[in-house]
Amino acid sequence: MITVRPRLSKILSERNMTQTVLAEQAGIPQAAVSRFDKSTQHKDEHLFRISRALGLSIEDLYEVIETS
């Protein structure tokens, strides 16, 4: 079984960055950043903009836990 969840909160904390600053840099609404972070919803375009603004791959935005 694989569990996948966003790790955006941790990334932002490590960078001393707020969701608002990320939203401005990514050119998307802050609410979109929040929805992605809470794993409730995201548009593919927003995901790409977030990853590019942070200089990370899309995979780096997630924590992947594999259990047997």
N, C-alpha and C positions, 0 to 999 in steps of 0.2 A: 504494500500500500504506500502511496506517495501523498504527502500533505504539502501543499504549497501555500505560502502566505507572504504578503508584502512585508518588507523590512524597512520601509521608507522612514518610519519614525526613528529607528536606530541610526540610519544614514544621516538624517537631518540633525539629530542630536550630536553625532560625532563631528559634524561640520559646523555646529553652532548656527544652524540655519532654521528659519521658520517656514511653514507651509506657504505663507504669504510671499516671502522672498522667492521661494522656488517657483511659485505660480507666476510671478512677474518675469522671472528669467526664462521660464518655459513658454510664456505667452498664453497661458490658460487660466481659467477662473480658479480661485483658491478652493472653491467647493469641489472642483474636479479632483484636486490633489487630495482633499480630505476623503472623498468617496473611494479613491484608489487605496489610500492608506488604511481605511476601515474595511477594505475588501468587499464593499457593497456594489460597486459598479465602476467601470472605466471604459473609455473609448480607446480604441487602438491608437488613434492619433495622439491622444493625451499621454499614453504610455511612452510612445516614441519621443515626445517632446520632453517629458520628465527625464528619461534616460539620457538624452542629449544634453539637457541643461546641467545634469550632474556629472556628465562625462563617464557614464557607466553603461554597461550592456544591459539590455532588458532583463536578462537572467540574474544579474547582480542585484536587481531590485527585489528579488524574492528569496525567501528562505525555503529550501526544499528538504523535507525530512522523509527518509525512506525507512519504513518498518516492515518487518516480515510477518 
